[in-house]
């Protein structure tokens, strides 16, 4: 069977990647989706178990730092597009082990770029290297203002520095080798399948287990939140409508202080489960080194140019997320 496109999605067993793989496999039967994931601690093959028998899908366990695996994939499949999500993403881990983030986020990206450059250099086909990045590459904001696509890169953690470096290499390959690329930088995602090291699922898990909920510093750090399915919808829109060589910021314009968010989760879970005063579990702990104070994304470019808008109200998305974790964690 021939397909119109052969798309390699990296990190497709992770949080965002699994939702993206499902969207593309189910929505585009004329696309063949190759999902490569190294199945590290933050990935789970169960996230995409419902797709195993789909005729337009193949899972490959592999590391993007393994050049022979990448070569085999390009030999076996007529890959014309890459959507690159594979990354180490937890800031705390990057502080403890920055070299791992260099290896995966920078060198892994370069390996993909090299293979794409080799395979696509003499072709007139419609190729695309689409790199999924983060708003953290821009650093930290003061009390006002938003990150735009023109904001300077000022990464403050080993994680954000590794992602910033990867973005620079993607642009460099576009400029030097005419590799067609797009980059998108997204705000904090939340939703089902996220690893419980991250703030929202960690809070839910600790409430269920009656454990302290650690919050860095005074809890006043602000993050801009987007429901994962809205991000996936944005990726879909950018992949199909985005302009090669452009960058798009993706957010849902929902800023919240960490302490405010955790208190809201406590209240919702108390209402849903009958627990009482879960806020008593909140524990302020020593701040993280180099902790960014505030993120906020200006998404006007993707909204105006590509006509994308987030569809999920934060309260609805959070309710769905809490229900999913309660179902999974209480079983």
C-alpha positions as CSV (number, residue, x, y, z in Angstrom):
1,X,0.0,0.0,0.0
2,X,1.3,3.4,-0.9
3,X,0.9,6.5,1.3
4,X,1.0,10.2,0.4
5,X,3.4,10.9,3.2
6,X,5.8,9.0,5.4
7,X,6.3,10.9,8.7
8,X,8.9,10.1,11.3
9,X,7.7,11.3,14.7
10,X,10.4,11.1,17.4
11,X,9.5,10.7,21.0
12,X,6.0,9.4,20.1
13,X,5.6,7.3,23.2
14,X,6.0,10.3,25.5
15,X,3.4,12.7,26.8
16,X,2.9,15.1,23.9
17,X,4.2,12.7,21.3
18,X,1.7,9.9,22.0
19,X,-1.2,12.3,21.6
20,X,0.3,13.6,18.4
21,X,0.9,10.1,17.0
22,X,-2.7,9.1,17.8
23,X,-4.1,12.3,16.1
24,X,-2.1,11.7,12.9
25,X,-2.7,7.9,12.7
26,X,-6.4,8.3,13.2
27,X,-7.0,11.5,11.2
28,X,-4.8,10.9,8.2
29,X,-5.2,7.4,6.8
30,X,-3.2,8.4,3.8
31,X,-0.1,9.1,6.0
32,X,2.2,6.4,7.2
33,X,3.5,7.3,10.7
34,X,6.8,5.9,12.0
35,X,7.1,6.4,15.8
36,X,10.6,6.1,17.2
37,X,11.1,6.3,20.9
38,X,13.8,5.0,23.2
39,X,11.3,4.2,25.9
40,X,13.1,5.9,28.7
41,X,11.4,6.5,32.1
42,X,9.2,9.2,30.8
43,X,7.8,7.2,27.9
44,X,5.3,4.4,27.9
45,X,4.4,2.1,25.0
46,X,1.0,1.7,26.6
47,X,0.3,5.3,25.6
48,X,-0.1,4.1,22.0
49,X,-1.2,0.5,22.5
50,X,-4.5,1.2,20.8
51,X,-2.6,1.9,17.5
52,X,-0.6,-1.3,17.3
53,X,-2.7,-2.9,14.5
54,X,-3.3,0.3,12.5
55,X,-2.1,-0.3,8.9
56,X,-0.6,3.2,8.7
57,X,1.5,2.9,11.8
58,X,4.8,1.4,12.9
59,X,6.6,1.7,16.3
60,X,10.4,1.4,16.4
61,X,12.2,1.3,19.7
62,X,15.4,3.3,19.2
63,X,17.6,6.1,20.2
64,X,18.0,9.1,18.0
65,X,21.7,9.0,18.9
66,X,22.0,5.6,17.2
67,X,22.9,6.6,13.7
68,X,22.6,3.1,12.3
69,X,18.9,2.9,13.4
70,X,18.2,6.3,11.7
71,X,19.9,5.1,8.5
72,X,17.8,1.9,8.6
73,X,14.6,3.8,9.0
74,X,15.4,6.0,6.1
75,X,16.4,3.0,4.0
76,X,13.2,1.1,4.9
77,X,10.7,4.0,4.7
78,X,10.4,6.8,2.2
79,X,10.5,9.4,5.0
80,X,9.7,12.8,3.7
81,X,8.9,14.6,7.0
82,X,10.1,14.6,10.5
83,X,8.2,15.9,13.6
84,X,10.9,16.0,16.3
85,X,9.7,15.8,19.9
86,X,12.2,13.4,21.4
87,X,13.9,15.2,24.3
88,X,14.9,15.1,27.9
89,X,12.6,17.7,29.4
90,X,12.7,17.8,33.2
91,X,14.6,20.9,34.4
92,X,15.5,19.3,37.8
93,X,17.1,16.4,35.9
94,X,19.0,18.8,33.7
95,X,20.5,20.4,36.8
96,X,21.6,17.0,38.1
97,X,22.9,15.6,34.8
98,X,23.4,18.3,32.1
99,X,25.4,16.1,29.8
100,X,22.5,13.8,29.3
101,X,20.5,16.7,27.9
102,X,23.4,17.7,25.7
103,X,23.5,14.1,24.3
104,X,19.8,13.8,23.7
105,X,18.6,17.3,22.9
106,X,21.5,18.6,21.0
107,X,23.4,15.7,19.5
108,X,20.3,13.7,18.9
109,X,18.8,16.6,17.0
110,X,22.0,16.9,14.9
111,X,21.9,13.2,14.0
112,X,18.4,13.7,12.7
113,X,19.4,16.8,10.8
114,X,22.4,15.0,9.2
115,X,20.3,12.1,8.0
116,X,17.6,14.4,6.6
117,X,20.3,16.5,4.9
118,X,21.8,13.4,3.3
119,X,18.5,12.0,2.1
120,X,16.8,15.2,1.0
121,X,19.6,17.2,-0.5
122,X,19.0,16.2,-4.2
123,X,15.3,15.8,-4.0
124,X,12.4,18.1,-5.1
125,X,9.9,16.4,-2.9
126,X,7.9,18.2,-0.3
127,X,10.1,17.7,2.8
128,X,9.9,19.2,6.2
129,X,11.9,19.1,9.4
130,X,9.5,20.3,12.1
131,X,11.2,20.8,15.5
132,X,9.0,21.1,18.6
133,X,10.6,23.4,21.2
134,X,9.7,25.3,24.4
135,X,9.1,28.8,25.6
136,X,11.9,28.2,28.2
137,X,14.5,29.1,25.5
138,X,13.5,32.7,25.9
139,X,14.4,32.8,29.6
140,X,12.3,34.5,32.3
141,X,9.9,37.5,32.1
142,X,9.3,40.2,34.6
143,X,5.8,41.0,35.8
144,X,4.6,42.2,32.4
145,X,5.2,41.3,28.7
146,X,5.0,38.2,26.6
147,X,7.5,36.1,24.6
148,X,7.1,36.6,20.9
149,X,8.9,34.9,18.0
150,X,11.3,37.8,18.0
151,X,12.2,37.5,21.7
152,X,16.0,36.9,22.2
153,X,17.1,33.5,23.4
154,X,18.2,33.7,27.1
155,X,18.0,30.2,28.5
156,X,18.6,29.9,32.2
157,X,18.8,26.1,32.8
158,X,20.7,23.3,31.2
159,X,17.4,22.0,29.8
160,X,16.5,25.3,28.1
161,X,20.1,25.8,27.0
162,X,20.0,22.4,25.3
163,X,16.7,23.1,23.6
164,X,17.9,26.6,22.5
165,X,21.1,25.0,21.0
166,X,18.9,22.5,19.1
167,X,16.8,25.3,17.7
168,X,19.9,27.1,16.6
169,X,21.2,24.0,14.8
170,X,17.8,23.5,13.0
171,X,18.0,27.1,11.8
172,X,21.7,26.7,10.8
173,X,20.9,23.6,8.7
174,X,18.1,25.5,7.1
175,X,20.4,28.4,6.2
176,X,23.5,26.4,5.3
177,X,22.0,23.4,3.6
178,X,18.6,24.7,2.5
179,X,16.9,22.1,4.7
180,X,13.2,23.0,5.0
181,X,12.3,23.5,8.6
182,X,9.7,25.0,11.0
183,X,10.1,25.5,14.7
184,X,7.4,26.0,17.3
185,X,7.8,27.1,20.9
186,X,5.1,26.1,23.3
187,X,4.1,26.9,26.8
188,X,3.6,24.4,29.6
189,X,1.5,21.5,28.6
190,X,-0.9,19.5,30.9
191,X,-3.2,16.6,30.3
192,X,-3.4,12.8,30.4
193,X,-0.2,10.6,30.0
194,X,2.2,13.2,31.5
195,X,4.8,11.7,33.7
196,X,4.2,12.3,37.4
197,X,7.5,14.1,37.9
198,X,5.7,17.2,36.5
199,X,3.8,19.7,38.7
200,X,0.2,18.9,37.9
201,X,0.3,15.0,37.9
202,X,2.7,15.1,40.9
203,X,0.2,17.2,42.9
204,X,-2.6,14.8,42.0
205,X,-0.5,11.7,42.9
206,X,0.6,13.2,46.2
207,X,-2.9,14.1,47.2
208,X,-4.1,10.6,46.5
209,X,-1.2,9.2,48.5
210,X,-1.5,11.7,51.3
211,X,2.0,13.0,50.8
212,X,3.5,16.5,50.9
213,X,3.2,18.5,47.7
214,X,6.6,20.3,47.3
215,X,6.5,23.8,45.7
216,X,9.7,25.7,45.0
217,X,10.4,29.0,46.8
218,X,7.3,31.1,47.7
219,X,5.1,29.5,45.0
220,X,4.8,32.7,43.1
221,X,6.5,31.5,39.9
222,X,4.1,31.9,37.0
223,X,3.6,29.5,34.1
224,X,1.5,29.7,31.0
225,X,-0.6,26.6,30.5
226,X,-2.1,24.8,27.5
227,X,-4.0,21.6,27.3
228,X,-2.0,19.0,25.4
229,X,-4.7,18.3,22.8
230,X,-4.7,22.0,21.9
231,X,-1.0,21.9,21.4
232,X,-1.4,18.8,19.2
233,X,-4.0,20.7,17.2
234,X,-1.5,23.5,16.8
235,X,1.2,21.1,15.6
236,X,-1.2,19.7,13.1
237,X,-2.0,23.2,11.9
238,X,1.6,24.2,11.6
239,X,2.7,21.0,9.9
240,X,0.0,21.5,7.2
241,X,-0.2,25.3,6.9
242,X,3.0,26.7,8.4
243,X,5.6,28.5,6.2
244,X,9.0,26.9,5.9
245,X,11.7,28.8,7.8
246,X,9.2,30.4,10.2
247,X,8.8,30.0,14.0
248,X,5.4,29.9,15.7
249,X,4.8,30.4,19.4
250,X,2.0,28.3,20.9
251,X,0.1,29.1,24.1
252,X,-3.4,29.4,25.5
253,X,-3.0,32.7,27.4
254,X,-3.5,31.0,30.8
255,X,-1.0,32.3,33.4
256,X,-1.1,30.9,36.9
257,X,1.1,31.1,39.9
258,X,2.3,27.6,41.0
259,X,0.8,28.0,44.5
260,X,-2.5,29.1,43.1
261,X,-2.6,26.2,40.7
262,X,-1.8,23.6,43.4
263,X,-4.5,25.0,45.7
264,X,-7.0,24.8,42.8
265,X,-6.1,21.1,42.2
266,X,-6.5,20.4,46.0
267,X,-9.9,22.0,45.9
268,X,-11.1,20.0,42.8
269,X,-9.9,16.7,44.2
270,X,-11.4,17.3,47.6
271,X,-14.7,17.9,45.8
272,X,-14.4,14.8,43.6
273,X,-13.1,12.3,46.2
274,X,-14.4,13.6,49.5
275,X,-10.9,14.2,50.9
276,X,-10.6,17.1,53.2
277,X,-8.2,20.1,53.3
278,X,-5.7,18.7,50.9
279,X,-4.0,22.1,51.0
280,X,-2.5,21.0,54.3
281,X,-0.1,18.9,52.2
282,X,1.5,21.9,50.5
283,X,5.1,22.4,51.5
284,X,7.2,25.2,50.3
285,X,10.8,24.0,49.7
286,X,14.1,25.7,48.8
287,X,13.9,27.3,45.4
288,X,15.4,25.5,42.4
289,X,18.7,27.0,41.1
290,X,18.2,29.5,38.4
291,X,14.4,29.2,38.7
292,X,12.6,31.2,36.0
293,X,10.0,33.5,37.5
294,X,7.5,33.9,34.7
295,X,6.6,32.5,31.3
296,X,3.9,34.0,29.0
297,X,3.4,33.3,25.3
298,X,2.2,35.7,22.6
299,X,0.4,33.4,20.2
300,X,-1.0,36.1,17.9
301,X,1.2,35.0,14.9
302,X,-0.2,31.4,14.7
303,X,-3.7,32.7,15.4
304,X,-3.7,35.5,12.8
305,X,-1.7,33.7,10.1
306,X,-2.8,30.1,10.4
307,X,-6.2,30.7,12.1
308,X,-5.5,28.4,15.0
309,X,-7.0,29.0,18.4
310,X,-7.0,26.9,21.6
311,X,-10.3,25.2,22.2
312,X,-10.1,23.9,25.8
313,X,-10.8,26.2,28.7
314,X,-8.3,25.7,31.4
315,X,-10.9,24.6,34.0
316,X,-12.3,22.0,31.6
317,X,-8.9,20.7,30.7
318,X,-7.8,20.5,34.3
319,X,-11.0,18.7,35.2
320,X,-10.4,16.1,32.4
321,X,-6.8,15.7,33.5
322,X,-7.7,15.2,37.1
323,X,-10.4,12.6,36.2
324,X,-7.9,10.7,34.1
325,X,-5.2,10.6,36.8
326,X,-7.7,9.6,39.5
327,X,-8.9,6.7,37.3
328,X,-5.3,5.6,36.6
329,X,-3.8,6.1,40.0
330,X,-6.6,4.8,42.2
331,X,-7.1,1.5,40.3
